[in-house]
Each structure stands twice: as structure tokens, then as C-alpha cells.
Amino acid sequence: MFEHFYQKIASPMPRSAVSVVDRLLVQGGIREVSAREFLGFAIFFSLCMGLTAFFLSPFFIPGALFAIAIAIGAVAAVLIVLYVLLSMAADSRAQKIERILPDVLEIISANIRAGMTLENAVWSAARPEFGPLKDEIKTMSADVFGGKPISNAFMGMTERVKSDVLERSVKLVVEGIRLGGEMARLLKEVSDDIRANQALRREITTSTMMYTIFIIFAAVLAAPLLFAVSVYYAEMNESLLSKRAQSNTQAIPTESAAAITKNMPKFGSIGAGSQTGPSITSREVNDFALECIFVTTFSAALILGLIRYGKAMRGIKYAPVFVFGGLGVFVLVHFLLLSLFKSII
């Protein structure tokens, strides 16, 4: 019922955007939804979230300009999140195929040695335990038996899977077919080469484990702890200065109390004297700490993905855990400091 509605919403979208979304849907194994339906849903859902943010923002931040900015930010955030989810689905599917690819190539090589043609050898390798690669092999075999050249069928598989490993392997196989080489030996060597690369990647991951632990510790534990201490110090300093101002206004005549209170600093070293510049409140320090924790933990997730997988986008899956973990440490440490030293504030 909603398919036509979503398609009408996405009808003004350019063909280039539709093709990008369509390719990501295919690479992610999502074939039940068309690209225009997904785009229509994304636009509709983002506009709903933007309107919700627009009407709720005045309860937290007054001002029409702030409400409009928050609504636009909510729309952009939803669209970015949906795009990232599509990319993550495509990367996850590619990882599964890369793990199985050496076994599949070895089976095809064994089938060719047993006397099968290349087409039949590929078709026989479509086993249920191979998961998403089984579907790709069946699709490719259907194209071949339908009259499509096997080289073009192999290259078509690289467009449906977002994997550099698969693309390089397929190019080698296609080149071997074009030159008329010994396919059984070629496929076996490509399989061994992929296994060697995977083993090397595991060694690199193991050797960089200390860097990974340090990044997680610094971003999720150390930085939130230090920010919590800084925020508590700002609140304590502000409270002590406020109490000093109140005691001074009670001890002196009323006409000079306003002048002294005006010259009292809101934030800074105790007894530092008056400040001529703009004051910094503890609330501003708290907001700055939360923003820094979010940026630090999110960046740490991207760096971790770059170290472990060679692609920063693959670290997006760690971002929610890092962000909420860092914010949780900040809130917990701040609460403990307030509880332990509540007599000071």
C-alpha cells in the first residue's frame, strides 16, 4: 500500500542518486525493496523526524532559528544514518563472501580437474553452506546458461558485491579465460593467495592489538574521566565563589554589595580577582565536555575500523558502543564526585 506513496515522494530525485541507492541495495542483499521505494521512505521518515524535532526543540532551547536549525540537522542526520546502514550492510555481506571465497575457488578447481567444464564446475559450487556467495553463484550461472558470456557473468558479480578481494580475483579468472590458461591451476593459486592475504591480515590485527587497546582506553575511559573531573572542578569553583559573594554582600552595606558582586568572577582560580573578559560557567564547561567526548569516541571508532579492516567506515559499528560507553563513564564519575564531595558544593 505504501510502495506507490514512497515512489511518488522519490519521483523528483535525480537518476544518479537512484542508481547509487540501487547499487547499495543490491550489494547489501536487499532485493525486496526498489531504490525509489527506499528513497521515498528515507525522505518521508527524515521529514517526520525533522518536524518532531522542530516542535519539541522550543521546550529545551528557545528561539525560532534554533528550532529550524535543529529540524534541518535532524533531517540530515536521519538521511546520513540510513546511508551508513546501507553501506554497513554491503560491507558485512562482502566480508562474509571474502571469508568463503577461497573454499569456493578450490572446489571449482577440483571440479575442473574431475572433468567438468568451467560453467558446470561453477554451478556445482553453489552449496547452501556458502550463504550469500551461493546466491551470487546461482545468479551468475543463470546468466551463463541464458547465453551470457562467462567473462561478463563473472564481472557482473563484482558489481553486486562490494569487495576489492573478489574484484581482483575475478579479474585474474577473466584474464585466464581470455588467454586460455589452465583454469584449475589458476583457481587453486588464486585461492591460496587469498588465504595468505587473510592470514597476513590476521597477523597485522594481532600486532596492532596494543594500539587498539590504547585507543579504546584513551577514548572511552581516560578522556571521559578527566572531563568529569574538570566539570566537577568548575562546579565547585563556581559554588565557592558564589558563597563568597553572598557572604560579602551580607557583611557590607547594601549600596556597595552590587558593585562587589559585579566584580566577582564566575569561574577561575579562587581568589584570582576580578575579570574583565566574558565569564565561563560550569554549564558551558559541561556542554563542551559532552561534545568533546562524542567527537573523541566517534573518531576512535573510525580509527579502530581503519586499523583492523583497512576501512574507516567499517568502524561505524563500534561507534554506538564507544559513544554511549564514554558518556556513561563521564556521568558515572561525575555522579561519584558529587556524592563523595557534596559537602563542598
C-alpha positions in Angstrom: 0.0 0.0 0.0 2.8 2.4 0.9 5.0 1.4 -2.1 3.3 3.8 -4.5 3.3 6.5 -1.9 7.1 6.2 -1.4 7.7 6.1 -5.1 5.8 9.3 -5.7 7.8 11.0 -3.0 11.1 9.9 -4.6 10.0 10.7 -8.2 11.8 14.1 -8.2 15.1 12.5 -7.2 17.8 12.5 -9.9 18.7 9.3 -11.6 22.2 9.3 -10.3 21.0 9.2 -6.7 18.6 6.4 -7.5 21.4 4.4 -9.2 23.7 4.8 -6.1 21.0 3.6 -3.8 20.1 0.8 -6.1 23.7 -0.4 -6.2 23.9 -0.3 -2.4 20.7 -2.3 -2.0 21.9 -4.9 -4.4 25.3 -5.1 -2.7 23.6 -5.4 0.7 21.5 -8.3 -0.5 18.2 -6.3 -0.1 16.3 -7.1 -3.2 12.7 -6.9 -1.9 12.7 -3.1 -2.0 13.4 -0.9 -5.0 15.6 2.1 -4.9 12.8 4.6 -5.3 10.8 3.0 -2.6 13.8 3.2 -0.2 14.5 6.8 -1.1 10.8 7.7 -0.6 10.8 6.0 2.8 14.1 7.8 3.7 12.7 11.2 2.7 9.3 10.7 4.4 10.9 9.4 7.7 13.5 12.1 7.8 10.9 14.8 7.3 8.8 13.3 10.1 11.8 13.3 12.4 12.6 16.9 11.4 9.0 18.1 12.2 9.2 16.3 15.5 12.5 17.9 16.4 11.1 21.3 15.3 8.1 21.1 17.6 10.0 19.6 20.6 13.0 21.9 20.4 11.3 25.0 22.0 10.9 23.0 25.2 14.7 22.7 25.5 16.2 25.6 23.5 14.1 28.8 23.0 14.2 30.6 19.7 12.8 30.0 16.2 16.2 30.0 14.5 17.4 27.2 16.8 14.3 25.2 16.1 14.8 25.5 12.3 18.5 24.5 12.6 17.7 21.5 14.8 15.0 20.4 12.4 17.3 20.6 9.4 20.0 18.8 11.4 17.6 16.0 12.3 16.6 15.5 8.6 20.3 15.4 7.6 21.2 13.1 10.5 18.4 10.6 9.5 19.5 10.5 5.9 23.1 10.0 6.8 22.3 7.2 9.2 20.2 5.4 6.6 23.0 5.7 4.1 25.5 4.4 6.6 23.3 1.5 7.4 23.1 0.6 3.7 26.9 0.8 3.4 27.4 -1.3 6.5 25.0 -4.0 5.1 27.0 -4.0 1.9 30.4 -4.3 3.8 29.0 -7.0 6.1 27.9 -9.1 3.1 31.2 -8.5 1.4 33.1 -9.8 4.4 31.1 -13.0 4.5 31.8 -13.6 0.8 35.5 -12.9 1.3 35.8 -15.5 4.0 34.1 -18.2 1.9 35.7 -17.2 -1.5 39.0 -19.4 -1.1 36.9 -22.5 -0.4 34.6 -21.9 -3.4 37.6 -21.3 -5.8 39.2 -24.5 -4.5 36.0 -26.5 -5.1 35.7 -25.1 -8.6 39.3 -26.0 -9.3 38.7 -29.6 -8.0 35.5 -29.9 -10.2 37.5 -28.8 -13.3 40.2 -31.4 -12.5 37.4 -34.0 -12.3 36.5 -33.3 -15.9 33.7 -30.7 -15.6 33.5 -27.7 -17.8 34.0 -24.3 -16.2 30.3 -23.5 -16.3 29.3 -26.7 -14.7 32.1 -26.5 -12.2 30.9 -23.1 -11.1 27.3 -24.3 -10.9 28.2 -27.3 -8.7 30.0 -25.0 -6.2 26.7 -23.3 -5.2 26.3 -25.0 -1.9 23.9 -23.9 0.9 26.6 -23.5 3.5 28.2 -20.8 1.4 25.5 -18.3 2.3 25.4 -15.1 0.2 28.1 -16.4 -2.2 25.8 -19.3 -3.1 23.1 -16.8 -4.3 25.8 -14.9 -6.4 27.0 -18.2 -8.0 23.4 -19.1 -8.9 22.8 -15.7 -10.4 26.0 -15.9 -12.4 25.3 -19.4 -13.6 21.8 -18.5 -14.6 23.2 -15.7 -16.8 25.8 -18.0 -18.3 23.2 -20.7 -19.2 20.9 -18.0 -20.5 23.5 -17.1 -23.2 25.7 -14.5 -21.5 29.5 -14.9 -21.9 31.0 -16.3 -18.8 33.6 -13.5 -18.6 30.8 -10.9 -18.5 28.9 -13.0 -15.9 32.0 -13.1 -13.7 32.4 -9.3 -14.0 28.7 -8.8 -13.2 29.3 -10.5 -9.9 31.8 -7.8 -8.9 29.1 -5.1 -9.4 26.8 -6.9 -7.0 29.4 -7.4 -4.3 31.3 -4.5 -2.7 34.6 -6.4 -2.3 38.1 -5.5 -3.6 39.3 -9.1 -3.0 36.5 -10.5 -5.1 37.1 -8.0 -7.9 40.8 -8.8 -8.1 40.2 -12.5 -8.1 37.5 -12.2 -10.8 39.8 -10.1 -13.0 42.5 -12.8 -12.7 40.0 -15.5 -13.6 38.6 -13.5 -16.6 42.2 -12.9 -17.8 42.9 -16.6 -17.6 39.7 -17.4 -19.6 40.7 -14.8 -22.3 44.2 -16.2 -22.6 43.1 -19.8 -22.5 45.2 -20.8 -19.4 44.9 -23.8 -17.2 41.9 -22.8 -15.1 42.2 -25.5 -12.4 45.7 -24.4 -11.5 44.9 -20.7 -11.8 41.9 -21.0 -9.5 44.0 -23.0 -6.9 46.7 -20.4 -6.9 44.2 -17.5 -6.5 42.6 -19.4 -3.6 46.0 -19.9 -1.9 46.8 -16.2 -2.5 43.6 -15.1 -0.8 44.2 -17.4 2.2 47.8 -16.0 2.5 46.4 -12.4 2.5 43.8 -13.3 5.1 46.5 -14.8 7.3 48.7 -11.7 6.9 45.7 -9.5 7.8 45.1 -11.6 11.0 48.8 -11.1 11.9 48.6 -7.4 11.4 45.5 -7.3 13.6 47.3 -9.2 16.3 50.4 -6.9 16.1 48.3 -3.8 16.4 46.3 -5.0 19.4 48.2 -2.8 21.8 47.3 0.3 19.7 43.7 -0.8 19.7 43.6 -1.2 23.5 45.3 2.2 23.9 42.8 3.9 21.7 39.8 2.3 23.5 41.3 3.1 26.9 42.0 6.7 26.0 38.7 7.5 24.2 36.2 5.5 26.4 37.8 5.6 29.8 40.6 8.2 30.3 39.1 11.2 28.4 35.6 11.0 30.0 37.2 10.6 33.5 39.3 13.7 33.0 36.4 15.7 31.6 34.2 14.6 34.6 36.9 15.9 37.0 37.2 19.2 35.1 33.4 19.7 35.1 33.3 19.0 38.9 36.1 21.4 39.5 34.3 24.1 37.5 31.1 23.5 39.5 33.0 23.5 42.8 34.8 26.7 42.0 31.6 28.4 40.9 29.8 27.4 44.1 32.6 28.6 46.3 32.8 31.9 44.5 29.0 32.3 44.8 29.2 31.6 48.5 31.9 34.2 49.0 29.9 36.8 47.1 26.9 36.1 49.3 29.0 36.4 52.5 30.5 39.7 51.3 27.0 41.2 50.5 25.8 40.3 54.0 28.9 41.8 55.7 28.9 45.2 53.9 26.4 48.0 53.3 23.8 47.3 50.6 24.9 50.1 48.3 28.3 48.6 47.7 27.1 45.0 47.6 26.1 45.2 43.9 29.5 46.6 42.9 31.4 43.8 44.6 29.1 41.1 43.2 29.5 42.5 39.8 33.3 42.3 40.0 33.3 38.7 41.4 34.5 36.2 38.8 32.1 33.4 37.9 34.8 30.9 37.0 38.5 30.7 37.5 41.1 30.3 40.3 39.8 31.0 43.8 40.9 34.5 44.8 42.0 35.4 41.3 40.3 38.8 41.5 38.0 40.4 39.0 37.9 39.5 35.3 37.3 41.9 32.5 36.6 39.3 29.8 33.4 37.1 29.4 32.9 34.6 32.2 32.7 30.8 31.6 30.0 29.0 33.6 30.2 25.3 34.7 27.2 24.6 32.4 29.3 25.7 29.4 32.2 23.5 30.5 29.8 20.6 30.9 28.4 21.1 27.3 32.0 21.4 25.9 32.9 18.1 27.7 29.9 16.2 26.3 30.7 17.4 22.7 34.4 16.5 23.0 33.5 13.0 24.4 31.2 12.4 21.4 33.7 13.6 18.8 36.6 11.6 20.5 34.7 8.3 20.9 33.3 8.5 17.3 36.7 9.3 15.9 38.2 6.4 17.9 35.6 4.0 16.3 36.6 5.1 12.8 40.3 4.8 13.6 39.7 1.3 15.0 38.0 0.3 11.8 40.9 1.7 9.8 43.4 -0.3 11.9 41.5 -3.6 11.9 39.9 -3.7 8.5 41.7 -1.1 6.4 38.5 0.9 6.0 37.3 3.6 8.4 33.6 3.0 7.6 33.8 -0.5 9.0 34.4 1.1 12.4 31.0 2.7 12.4 29.5 -0.4 14.1 31.7 0.3 17.1 30.6 4.0 17.3 27.4 3.5 19.3 29.2 1.3 21.9 32.1 3.8 22.2 29.9 6.9 22.4 27.4 5.6 25.0 30.3 4.0 26.9 32.2 7.2 27.1 29.2 9.2 28.1 28.3 6.6 30.7 31.8 6.8 32.2 31.5 10.6 32.3 28.1 10.6 34.0 29.2 7.9 36.5 32.4 9.6 37.5 30.7 12.9 37.8 28.0 11.4 40.0 30.6 9.7 42.2 32.5 13.0 42.7 29.3 14.9 43.6 28.4 12.1 46.1 31.8 12.0 47.7 32.4 15.7 48.0 28.8 17.0 48.2 29.7 19.0 51.4 31.9 21.3 49.4 29.3 22.3 46.8 
